Amino acid sequence: MKFSFIGAGSVGFTRKMVADILTVPELRDCEISLMDIDEKNLDLIYRVLDRDIKANNEIIGQSNGLSGVRLTKTTERRHSLEGAKYVFSFARVGGLDAFTLDVEIPMKYGVNQCVGDTICAGGIMYGQRTIPVILDICRDIREVAEPDALFLNYSNPNAMNTWAANTYGGVRTLGLCHGVQHGHSQIAEVLGLPQSEVDIICAEINHQTWYIQVKHRGKDMRGKLLEGFRKHPVYSKQEKVRIDILEKFGYYSTESNGHLSEYLPWYRKRPDEIERWIDRSSWIHGEPGGYLRECREARARFDEEAMAYETMDTAKYIPEKRSGEHGSRIIEAMETGRIYRGHFNVINRGAITNLPPDCVVEVPGYADGNGISIPLVGDLPASCAAICNASIAVQRLSLEAAIEADPLKLKQAMLMDPLVGAVCNPPEVWALADEILKAQSPWLPQYRDYITGLK
């Protein structure tokens, strides 16, 4: 079978996903097609994977080896997608240049983001750039990929992109993220239990998902979480927003302190109070523009890290080294019939009964030889649903704006955004939107006529 990796120049993540896939013996007779528009990154990941595959082929042995793996690279997306059965998207349209504008222009208007890739002003603009490309990928999948190919989307804003691909792109798409796994590990730690013994169920929307069930050997453990997080020597300092939300709403959220703080109207609207809610030991705990700084430093380290990749130990394709990412496990389940349970982003279709049926939700899912099955979750607590319904309204307006090239819907999405609306009045939102549209014009062809008028 053929795997197509779009945006494969995300070197570390692509390497991890390929290692996960090739850890499964039944998946080793395959073509791995790497596609990226950045030839420098593409060449690097090709060399790294070629070296990993050759080393593991010697370790595993010919009888169970990797001689059936064909590794290819291309800068032509359609060529990579031709005949593909599984398509991964790691694409980041506009790269660091556009992302810088997502963070720095809103900051001029007082909109202080830690990340800016989901909603808020940055996430909305990320969607305007990415959704048209996602739909182009879907068109190519429909035309040249294997019939009924599965699209595994890791690109942010995940919910908007997954919504677009399923509803407007006509391609069977799952949105995948690792926030649930990270929070699961934290919960097990504060309870003092092995993670394997803590059974969790999460539900809501990507990056704002709630742990609605936490059990140990059948016993409900949610009542122990608040005290556990407050007493934890590290999390009590790093996760202040998540702990505050746990106290006020009764449920722990999957997303990091910095991420969660920018989806809500309460924690970043007053500059003099932001430090109260964040921790600067790592960018992910809320540092203003923290992820942008991290990405800039990563770019500055690229040449040094490229040399390191060439000389570091090869990845080991063994079960003990397999990551917790869902992608390879879904494929393994569908190809072998082994059952896998995870949390996937899908069109709701009534899985969560008090959220819109057409939105994208992150819920428990099962993969096996029959495909993907999504259980009925039912109603969520009304207060938790209310938080997410506000974000869904922003997602819907942003999605429609990107597809229709409608600057009014774009501005309405920003106005309705919880943090932007808490900081800016309507004239400021209109000015912010116009300024960022002009600045990002190279990546927004659908807005060309409007931007020309502004200029």
MILUM-185943 format. One record per residue (C-alpha): residue in one letter; x, y, z. Coordinates in steps of 0.001 Angstrom, whole numbers, plus 500000, padded with zeros to 6 digits. Layout:
% MILUM-185943
["a",[X,Y,Z]]
...
END
This chain:
% MILUM-185943
["m",[500000,500000,500000]]
["k",[501045,503614,499649]]
["f",[501337,506233,502386]]
["s",[501505,509888,501352]]
["f",[502966,512417,503788]]
["i",[502000,515993,502850]]
["g",[504221,518499,504652]]
["a",[506815,515791,505298]]
["g",[509464,518455,505963]]
["s",[508207,518495,509548]]
["v",[511242,516324,510139]]
["g",[510842,515111,513719]]
["f",[507127,514377,513451]]
["t",[507399,512633,510078]]
["r",[510226,510482,511380]]
["k",[508132,509456,514393]]
["m",[505076,508594,512292]]
["v",[507101,506518,509808]]
["a",[508761,504644,512676]]
["d",[505341,503911,514188]]
["i",[504052,502500,510880]]
["l",[507116,500368,510152]]
["t",[507041,498910,513644]]
["v",[504009,496893,512442]]
["p",[505194,493912,510334]]
["e",[501965,493796,508294]]
["l",[502505,497373,507089]]
["r",[506073,496961,505790]]
["d",[505224,496103,502191]]
["c",[504586,499709,501202]]
["e",[505619,502899,499478]]
["i",[506265,505905,501715]]
["s",[505928,509053,499621]]
["l",[507346,512221,501187]]
["m",[506039,515519,499829]]
["d",[507009,519063,500797]]
["i",[507509,522372,498990]]
["d",[510683,522997,501037]]
["e",[513353,520981,499237]]
["k",[515929,521471,501998]]
["n",[513703,519908,504652]]
["l",[512488,517266,502207]]
["d",[516030,516151,501393]]
["l",[516874,515982,505086]]
["i",[513923,513800,506081]]
["y",[514551,511542,503084]]
["r",[518165,510959,504146]]
["v",[517196,510417,507780]]
["l",[514492,507871,506920]]
["d",[516654,506083,504363]]
["r",[519311,505650,507024]]
["d",[516749,504482,509630]]
["i",[515169,501947,507263]]
["k",[518484,500442,506195]]
["a",[519680,500132,509792]]
["n",[516443,498499,510946]]
["n",[516435,496099,508018]]
["e",[519746,494741,509254]]
["i",[518528,494560,512866]]
["i",[515151,492943,512156]]
["g",[516451,490399,509683]]
["q",[515373,489480,506194]]
["s",[512439,487250,507194]]
["n",[510645,490091,508945]]
["g",[512570,492982,507454]]
["l",[511977,496151,505529]]
["s",[513065,495126,502048]]
["g",[509512,495753,500846]]
["v",[509622,499441,501819]]
["r",[510021,501883,498932]]
["l",[510921,505425,500021]]
["t",[510249,508264,497564]]
["k",[510243,512067,497706]]
["t",[508637,514769,495580]]
["t",[507687,518428,495620]]
["e",[504575,517629,493535]]
["r",[501590,516974,495780]]
["r",[499477,515233,493151]]
["h",[502304,512836,492327]]
["s",[502622,511897,495997]]
["l",[498868,511307,496316]]
["e",[498603,509117,493230]]
["g",[497465,505658,494346]]
["a",[497751,506482,498060]]
["k",[495581,504539,500505]]
["y",[496449,506646,503568]]
["v",[497254,510352,503447]]
["f",[498814,512317,506294]]
["s",[498760,516108,506401]]
["f",[501335,517991,508468]]
["a",[501065,521071,506226]]
["r",[501583,524544,507701]]
["v",[500627,527084,505065]]
["g",[502766,530220,505117]]
["g",[505261,528664,507513]]
["l",[506938,530784,510142]]
["d",[506584,534009,508162]]
["a",[502787,533898,508219]]
["f",[502689,532545,511764]]
["t",[504721,535545,512956]]
["l",[501965,537828,511657]]
["d",[499296,535664,513357]]
["v",[500867,536539,516702]]
["e",[502484,539960,516335]]
["i",[499681,541911,514636]]
["p",[496984,540897,517167]]
["m",[499443,541737,519951]]
["k",[499414,545363,518724]]
["y",[495689,545412,519510]]
["g",[496156,543826,522941]]
["v",[495251,540274,521879]]
["n",[497896,538275,523720]]
["q",[498216,534709,522444]]
["c",[500531,531970,523665]]
["v",[500132,529821,520534]]
["g",[497535,531138,518084]]
["d",[496780,528040,515987]]
["t",[493233,526985,516905]]
["i",[490868,529928,517339]]
["c",[491594,533489,518531]]
["a",[492881,535895,515858]]
["g",[495874,533722,514966]]
["g",[493941,530481,514623]]
["i",[491267,532167,512521]]
["m",[493907,533454,510087]]
["y",[495695,530093,510125]]
["g",[492396,528636,508940]]
["q",[491995,531209,506154]]
["r",[495370,530119,504735]]
["t",[495023,526394,505310]]
["i",[491410,525510,504489]]
["p",[491746,526243,500737]]
["v",[494874,524064,500616]]
["i",[493104,521266,502504]]
["l",[490324,521401,499904]]
["d",[492926,521247,497108]]
["i",[494416,518156,498759]]
["c",[490925,516643,498961]]
["r",[490329,517290,495265]]
["d",[493558,515480,494404]]
["i",[492682,512610,496754]]
["r",[489317,512190,495045]]
["e",[490912,512253,491588]]
["v",[494144,510243,491932]]
["a",[494333,508448,495301]]
["e",[493009,504958,495928]]
["p",[489187,504924,496105]]
["d",[487949,505661,499650]]
["a",[491444,506670,500794]]
["l",[491595,507791,504421]]
["f",[492849,511313,505143]]
["l",[494571,511634,508547]]
["n",[494808,515338,509299]]
["y",[497319,516594,511857]]
["s",[497363,520161,510459]]
["n",[496014,522987,512585]]
["p",[493500,524459,513081]]
["n",[492560,520800,513338]]
["a",[488818,521082,513861]]
["m",[488325,523617,511056]]
["n",[490454,521617,508608]]
["t",[488751,518337,509459]]
["w",[485332,520008,509140]]
["a",[486309,521408,505730]]
["a",[487698,518106,504404]]
["n",[484686,516037,505413]]
["t",[481902,518489,504573]]
["y",[483281,520450,501622]]
["g",[486150,518251,500420]]
["g",[484199,515022,500077]]
["v",[486982,512923,501605]]
["r",[486752,510582,504590]]
["t",[488880,512415,507157]]
["l",[489938,511959,510774]]
["g",[491536,514796,512729]]
["l",[494251,513504,515054]]
["c",[495891,515170,518043]]
["h",[497867,514077,521116]]
["g",[496401,516381,523791]]
["v",[494301,513578,525302]]
["q",[497343,511347,525822]]
["h",[499375,514091,527538]]
["g",[496605,514985,529982]]
["h",[495983,511304,530669]]
["s",[499592,510996,531794]]
["q",[499215,514014,534118]]
["i",[496026,512651,535660]]
["a",[497628,509278,536375]]
["e",[500591,511030,537983]]
["v",[498544,513189,540364]]
["l",[496506,510126,541347]]
["g",[499702,508181,541970]]
["l",[498632,505388,539629]]
["p",[500103,503708,536536]]
["q",[498614,505287,533422]]
["s",[497599,501849,532143]]
["e",[495268,501483,535143]]
["v",[493497,504832,534688]]
["d",[490607,504590,532245]]
["i",[489558,507897,530716]]
["i",[486870,509121,528347]]
["c",[487182,512554,526766]]
["a",[484646,514498,524764]]
["e",[484112,518001,523318]]
["i",[486143,519787,520597]]
["n",[489830,519672,519695]]
["h",[492073,521509,522179]]
["q",[489053,522040,524460]]
["t",[488216,518462,525333]]
["w",[487072,517446,528813]]
["y",[487952,514308,530773]]
["i",[484349,513383,531486]]
["q",[485297,510001,532930]]
["v",[488330,509082,535036]]
["k",[488150,505629,536624]]
["h",[490469,503235,538406]]
["r",[489240,499646,538555]]
["g",[485692,500872,538055]]
["k",[485846,503592,540740]]
["d",[485219,507235,539777]]
["m",[488383,509262,540506]]
["r",[487313,512713,539293]]
["g",[486697,513883,542846]]
["k",[490389,513417,543666]]
["l",[491768,515475,540778]]
["l",[491459,519016,542160]]
["e",[493301,518241,545375]]
["g",[495863,516176,543460]]
["f",[496696,518991,541032]]
["r",[496762,521650,543761]]
["k",[499253,519616,545800]]
["h",[501468,518559,542901]]
["p",[504852,520328,543183]]
["v",[505094,521050,539428]]
["y",[501571,521102,537990]]
["s",[500319,523428,540730]]
["k",[502636,526089,539256]]
["q",[502427,525201,535553]]
["e",[498711,524488,535127]]
["k",[497005,527369,536940]]
["v",[494370,527974,534266]]
["r",[493533,524281,533958]]
["i",[493265,523968,537741]]
["d",[491030,527044,537929]]
["i",[488763,525621,535224]]
["l",[488728,522252,537036]]
["e",[487619,524038,540211]]
["k",[484907,526136,538548]]
["f",[483551,523613,536022]]
["g",[484355,520276,537640]]
["y",[486315,518793,534724]]
["y",[489958,518788,533678]]
["s",[490775,519967,530149]]
["t",[493072,518167,527737]]
["e",[494972,521199,526536]]
["s",[498067,522869,527980]]
["n",[497836,525905,530240]]
["g",[498955,528279,527477]]
["h",[496613,526855,524862]]
["l",[493564,526780,527131]]
["s",[494118,530331,528357]]
["e",[493689,531795,524848]]
["y",[490384,530045,524092]]
["l",[488609,531729,527001]]
["p",[487745,535374,527739]]
["w",[489021,535454,531322]]
["y",[492767,534879,531659]]
["r",[494598,537017,529077]]
["k",[492421,540110,528665]]
["r",[494244,542329,531206]]
["p",[498004,542666,530623]]
["d",[498741,543254,534296]]
["e",[497041,539952,535263]]
["i",[498511,537586,532668]]
["e",[501573,536713,534743]]
["r",[499271,535510,537512]]
["w",[497989,532705,535287]]
["i",[501082,531583,533403]]
["d",[504395,529924,534176]]
["r",[507550,530750,532246]]
["s",[509431,527509,532864]]
["s",[508348,526508,529335]]
["w",[506557,528370,526540]]
["i",[503658,525919,526620]]
["h",[502534,527112,530039]]
["g",[501365,530491,528735]]
["e",[504298,532703,527746]]
["p",[503042,535524,525469]]
["g",[504037,534554,521934]]
["g",[505765,531529,523438]]
["y",[505249,529123,520566]]
["l",[506421,531729,518057]]
["r",[509642,532131,520034]]
["e",[510067,528358,520152]]
["c",[509573,528093,516373]]
["r",[512048,530901,515667]]
["e",[514664,529243,517826]]
["a",[514018,525913,516089]]
["r",[514573,527541,512699]]
["a",[517818,529062,513947]]
["r",[518925,525586,515084]]
["f",[517974,523891,511819]]
["d",[521438,523491,510307]]
["e",[522856,522295,513615]]
["e",[520007,519824,514094]]
["a",[520297,518644,510485]]
["m",[523863,517610,511191]]
["a",[522730,515913,514385]]
["y",[520067,513905,512531]]
["e",[522754,512619,510195]]
["t",[524850,511274,513069]]
["m",[522374,510462,515862]]
["d",[521349,506911,516690]]
["t",[518889,505483,514208]]
["a",[515253,505111,515238]]
["k",[514377,501595,516387]]
["y",[511303,500030,514808]]
["i",[510278,498029,517862]]
["p",[507037,498085,519900]]
["e",[508770,499484,522988]]
["k",[509730,502640,521048]]
["r",[506376,503189,519355]]
["s",[504806,506565,520152]]
["g",[501323,507204,521497]]
["e",[500157,508900,518280]]
["h",[496907,507502,516885]]
["g",[497787,507421,513168]]
["s",[499695,504149,512831]]
["r",[497408,502368,515301]]
["i",[494313,503271,513284]]
["i",[495958,501951,510115]]
["e",[497119,498774,511876]]
["a",[493594,498166,513159]]
["m",[491974,498698,509772]]
["e",[494514,496510,507950]]
["t",[494791,493651,510464]]
["g",[491450,493676,512297]]
["r",[493086,494322,515670]]
["i",[490904,496646,517730]]
["y",[492209,500088,518670]]
["r",[490453,502549,520955]]
["g",[491495,506193,520880]]
["h",[490072,509713,520646]]
["f",[489452,511094,517146]]
["n",[488132,514307,515623]]
["v",[485060,513507,513518]]
["i",[481843,515117,512301]]
["n",[479549,515006,515337]]
["r",[476427,513439,513775]]
["g",[474797,513238,517201]]
["a",[477668,511656,519138]]
["i",[477488,514632,521536]]
["t",[473817,515492,521663]]
["n",[474055,519074,522954]]
["l",[476575,520240,520318]]
["p",[475666,520951,516662]]
["p",[475456,517744,514581]]
["d",[477567,519174,511733]]
["c",[480533,520420,513796]]
["v",[483743,518492,514488]]
["v",[484028,516886,517917]]
["e",[486835,514997,519624]]
["v",[485342,511808,521053]]
["p",[486173,508164,521790]]
["g",[486477,506049,518665]]
["y",[487227,502460,517695]]
["a",[489160,501272,514679]]
["d",[489148,497689,513400]]
["g",[488683,495744,510188]]
["n",[485240,497306,509774]]
["g",[486629,500855,509757]]
["i",[485958,503605,512293]]
["s",[483112,503396,514818]]
["i",[482079,506276,517083]]
["p",[480054,505583,520255]]
["l",[477210,507786,521485]]
["v",[478439,510113,524235]]
["g",[475127,511899,524881]]
["d",[474763,515265,526583]]
["l",[477803,516940,528096]]
["p",[477533,519048,531251]]
["a",[475732,522226,530214]]
["s",[478522,524577,531333]]
["c",[481192,522621,529437]]
["a",[479030,522522,526323]]
["a",[478477,526287,526597]]
["i",[482230,526971,526519]]
["c",[482675,524831,523438]]
["n",[479593,526140,521639]]
["a",[481195,529593,521736]]
["s",[484288,528214,520004]]
["i",[482213,526245,517491]]
["a",[480493,529473,516432]]
["v",[483925,530976,515741]]
["q",[484998,527865,513817]]
["r",[481850,527908,511688]]
["l",[482191,531576,510726]]
["s",[485921,531134,510043]]
["l",[485305,528082,507853]]
["e",[482596,529825,505851]]
["a",[484756,532939,505511]]
["a",[487682,530925,504120]]
["i",[485534,529061,501594]]
["e",[483409,532041,500516]]
["a",[486265,534611,500710]]
["d",[483931,536700,502852]]
["p",[485752,539416,504835]]
["l",[482586,540236,506793]]
["k",[482294,536685,508127]]
["l",[486005,536762,508929]]
["k",[485535,539909,511006]]
["q",[482437,538479,512669]]
["a",[484443,535376,513616]]
["m",[487070,537564,515272]]
["l",[484401,539633,517021]]
["m",[482754,536465,518357]]
["d",[486063,534958,519464]]
["p",[486123,534807,523295]]
["l",[489531,536438,523795]]
["v",[489448,538913,520898]]
["g",[485966,540028,521941]]
["a",[487087,540436,525551]]
["v",[489953,542732,524521]]
["c",[488786,544644,521434]]
["n",[485733,546701,520541]]
["p",[484146,546300,517073]]
["p",[486115,549099,515314]]
["e",[489349,547622,516653]]
["v",[488389,544150,515412]]
["w",[487658,545540,511945]]
["a",[491020,547338,511888]]
["l",[492863,544236,513139]]
["a",[491284,542053,510468]]
["d",[492083,544478,507659]]
["e",[495678,544902,508786]]
["i",[496342,541189,509016]]
["l",[494633,540513,505665]]
["k",[496922,543009,503952]]
["a",[500015,541608,505672]]
["q",[499157,538000,504755]]
["s",[498052,538670,501180]]
["p",[500660,536287,499619]]
["w",[498910,533311,501259]]
["l",[495295,534464,500817]]
["p",[494522,534327,497083]]
["q",[490781,534039,497723]]
["y",[490799,537545,499290]]
["r",[492809,539146,496476]]
["d",[490099,541557,495313]]
["y",[489228,542689,498825]]
["i",[492870,543183,499789]]
["t",[493533,545144,496588]]
["g",[490698,547460,497568]]
["l",[492188,547929,501044]]
["k",[495617,548748,499642]]
END
